Amino acid sequence: MDWLIVILAGAFIGWIASMIMKTNAQMGAIANIVCGLVGAVIGRFIAQLLNLAPAGTNFSLPGLLFGIVGACILIAIVKAISGGTRRAV
């Protein structure tokens, strides 16, 4: 049951970040989940560097916000590496 919550939270974080970064039309459900999960790790790392990490590992609003920030950073890095365009095969 915990994995289902993690996947749903990752999907939500990735979806919000893709809307903020205006890549929502390019990303599918799996990409949103992966982006949200990796973004949450990046956000947690940034929060720990700034001594702002929320206590514990439970779901919290600050953790959600840091996850969204981390996912936005991840999307920006991917867009910079790929040139911001996505080509059809």
N, C-alpha and C positions, 0 to 999 in steps of 0.2 A: 504494500500500500504506500510506503514511503517513496518508492521509485515513481509511482504514478503522480504524486504531488510534485516531485522534483521535475518530472517531464512537463507537467502542466505549467509550473512556475517558469521553467525555461522557455516554453512556448510563448507565454505571456510577455516575459522580458524581451525576447527576441522580436516579437510582433510590435511592441511599443517602440523599441529602438529602430526597427526598420521603418516605422511611420515617421519618426523624428528625422531620420537620415534620408527620407524620401526614396527608399529602395523597396518598399512594400510590394510593388508590382513584380519585381524581379525575384523575390525570395518566396520559396514554398514553405510548407509546414515543417519539413525536416530541417531546412536551413534556418528557420526561426528557432527551432528547438536547440540546434547546435550553437547558434549564435547566442542565444540566451544563457545556455549552460557555460560556455566559455567566457562570455561577457560577465557572468556572475563571479567567476574565478578572478578575472581581471579586476573587477570592481572591489572584490574583497581584499585583493592584494593592495590596491590603491588606498583603501580605507585603513588597512593596517599600517601602511607607510605614513599616513597622516594622523595616526592614533585616533581614528574615528570609527573603528570597527565596532559594530554592535555586539553586545555581549551574547555569548552562546551561539548555537547553530540553528536556533529556531527561526521560523519565518517571521520577518519583521518589516515594517515600512522602510526604515533606513537601509536594510539589506536589499530590498526591492529597488530602491533608488540607486544604490551603488551598482547593482546588477545592470540596470538600464544604462547608467553612465559607462560601465565597462563594455557593454554590448555596442554602444555608439562608438566607442573608441575602436573596438574590433572592426566594425563596419567601415570606419574611416580608413583604417590601415589596409583593409582588403581593397577598398576603392582606390587608394593611392597606388597599391601594387599593381592592380589590374588596369589602371588607367581610367577608371570610372565608367568604362563601357563594358557591355556584355555582348558578345557576338553569338549569333545563331549558328548552329552547326549545319 
